Amino acid sequence: MSAAAAWPERRAPLLRLSPPALVGGALLALVVLASVLAPLLSASDPLKPSFSRRLAPPWGLGGTAAHVLGTDNLGRDILARLLHGGRLSLALAATSVLLAAGAGILVGVVAGSAGERLDALLMRVADVQLAFPVIMLAIAIVAVVGTSPAALVGVLALSGWVLYARTVRASVLTIRRLEYVEAAYTLGATDLRIIARHILPNTIAPILVIGSSQFATMVLLESGLSFLGMGIQAPRPSWGLMLAEGRDYLSNAWWLATIAALAISLVVL
């Protein structure tokens, strides 16, 4: 059998390798696309109250098509708030992951290549941070610096750099001892060239794995801070804030908290 004929048979098992991954990726892409296109998908103002329409049920449960997911306790359209809240929550999480990855990679490279004393110092700093529960550390910092989006990004990034640093440091220490790296040193390659050409490219896979899991962690952490009143503040929409606002209406307007909770669960899973 020729290579061209055999290619479809090899490709088919690859596409069927992980259906949950394919479904999860498609759902996440759909959520991100819906959040980006929020102004086009919902013409309602997510901040403007309308007390005459407060606590309207979703369409199909007694509500109207004008408010597909119903309205909240102030008469604001839940779909609009969900979409605009998703933009904010996902943007904060993605920015935090990028900042945490950048800082962690830099610290990991320095710790793995700058000598034992600096390595020990940086790793002890990482150990000290790991000793504190993430949510408690975030609450303490937010209480001092405030609850602006920039402050939240800084807090979230600060809570996530350690994993990147320790992973990259371990990779640097391992790769530096490989024969092709020692050969590059012998040929006169500088430390910067070795790091850029040989070490960092080999750390991409673990960094991507950590980043994908930390994105979910950042979404949960931002939602948790907003739920506790330490994150995004009203009237800005946020999934965690919507969850907090809906918990007092679970008996007569369950959709307020349930829809936000489903959005968070969908993205994280």
N, C-alpha and C positions, 0 to 999 in steps of 0.2 A: 504494500500500500504506500502511495506517495505521501510526502509530508503535507502537501496541500489537502489531501483527503483525510489525513489523520487529525488535522488541526481542529475541525468542528467537534470531534469526539473528545479531545483534550479540553476544549474550551467549555463544553457543557457542564462537566462536573464542577469546574471553577465557579460558574455562575450559580450553581446549586449548593455551593460549599457552605454558606451561612445565610439562610433565608431571614433569620431574625436581624442580622446586620443590614441586609438590604432593605427590609421593611423599616427598621429603625432609622436608617439613613434617609429614606424617602420621607418618613414622617417629620424628622428634624428639618429637612430641607423645606418641607411644606410649611412648617411653623415659622421658620426664618423668612421665607418668601411672603407669608401672610403678614408678618410683622413689618417687613420693609414696605409693603404695599398697603399699610393700614389706612392712609387717607383715601385711597381708591376703593377699598373694600367696605368702608363704613363712612357715610357722610355725616354722621352724628358727632357732635362735640363731646369728647370724653370728659370735659371739665364742667360743662354747663348743666346746672340742675334744672329739673322740671318737676315741681312738687305735685302737680296734677297727675303725673304718670308714675309716681313712685311705687316700687315693688310690683311692677307689672310682670306676670309670669312669661316664660319663653313661648315662642310661637309653637303651636301644637298642644300646649297645656293651658290654653285659655287666653294666650297673648295674641298680639297682632304681628304681621310680617314686618311692620316698621321697626320693631325691636325683636329680632330673631331670638336672642338669648335673654330677653327681658330687660328690666331696669333695676337699679339698686335702690337703697333707702332714700336717696336724694333725687330719684328720677333720671339718673344718668344712664345712657345706653351701655349695657354690659359688654356687648360685642366691641364697641368702640374702645372702651377702657381695657378690654382684654388684649386687643391688637396693639394699642399704643403702650400698654404696660409691658407687653412682650418686647417691643422695640427697646424700651429702657432696660428691662431685666437682662435680655440677651446681650445688649451692647455693653452693659456693665460687666457681665460675666466674661465676654470675649476679650474686652480690654484688660481685665484683671489677669486672665490667663496669659496674654501676650507679655504683660509687664512682669509677671511672676516668672515666666519662662526666660525672658531676657536677663533678669537679675540672677536667677538661679544658675543659668548656663555660665554667666560671667564668674560668679563665685565658685562654681564647680571647676572651671578651667584654671582659675588662679590657685585654688586649693590643691589641685592635682599636679600642678607644674611649678609652683613657686617655692617649694621647700617645706620641710617638716614643721618648722615653727609656725609659719603662716597657715599651713594646712590645719594644724592642731587648733589654732586660735579660731579660724573660721568654722570648723566643725563643732567646737564647743559652743559658739554662738548659736549654731543651728540646733544643737542639743537643748540649749536653754529654751529656745522657742518651742521646740517639740514638747517640752515639759508642761506647757500651758495648753489647756483645751482651746481649740480654735474659736469656738463661739464666745467663750469668756474673754479671750484676748481681743476679739473683734469688738465686743461690747465695751470693754475698757477703753480702747482706742477711740471709738466713735464718740463715747461720752466726753472725751477731751477735745478732739479735733472738729466735731460737728457731724452733720448728716448730709452734707452736700454730695452730689454725684462724684465729684473729684475725690472727696475724702473717702467715700465708699470704695472707689476703685483702688485707692492706696491701701486701705485696710484689707481688702480681698487679696490684692497682690502680695501684701506682706505675709499673709497666712499661707501662701502657696509656694514660695520660692525654695523652701528647704528641700522638697522632694526632687526638684530639678537639680539643685546643687549637689546633693549626695549621689544622685544617679550619674551625673556628668563627671563628678570627681572619680567615682569608681571606674567609669569607662576610660578616663584619661590615664589613671594609674595602670590599667590593664593594657591599653593600646600602646603606651610608651615603651613597653617591654617587648613588643612584637619585633620580629626580625626586619621587616620592611621599614619600620620606623627607625630602628637603629642604623639601618643602611642609609636612610636619608640623612640622619645626623652625621654619619661618616662622610658623606658626599658634601657636607658643608651647609645643609639646610638650616635655617634659623628656627628658633622655637616658635615664632609667629607663623612661619610657613608650615611647620609640622602640625600645629594646631589647626590652621585653616584648611590644609589640604588633606590631612590624614586622620586627625582625631575627631573634629566636629562632624564631618560627614558620617562617621560611624556611630554617632550618638543620636542621629535623627530618629531612628525607630523607637527607642525608649522614650524620647522626648514627646513624640506624637502620642504614644500610649498614655503617658502621664497627662498630657494636655487634654485628651479626650475625656479622661475620668475627672480631671479637675474642673473642666467646664461644667459638668453636672454638679460638682461640689460647690462651685461658685454660685450657680443658680439657686441651690438650696440655701447657701449661707446668706445670700442677698435677700431671698424671700423670708428667711428666718429673722433677719435683722429688721426688715420692714414689718413683719408680723408683730414683733416686739416693740415697735415704735421707734427703733434705733436706725432705721434705714430711710428709704424714700418717704417723704412726708406728703400728706394731703395738701392740695387736691390732685397732685400728680398721681397718675395711675401706676400701680405696681402690683404684680401678682400676689406678693406677700401681704401688701396693704389691703388688697381686695379680700383676701382670705380673712384678715383680721376684722374688716368692716362687716363681713357677712356672718361671723360666728354668733352674733347676737340675734340673728334672724333665721336660725336653722329650723325652728319649729314652724314658721309660716312663710319663709322665703328661702328654701334650701339651696336654690340655684345660685345665690350670691356667693357662697363659699365653695360650693361643689364645683362650679365651672372653673374658678381659679385654681382649685386643688387639682383638677384633672389636667389643666394646662401645665402645671409644674411637674406632675407625675409623668406626663407624656414626654416632656423634654428630657427629664432626668433619666428615665428608663431607656 
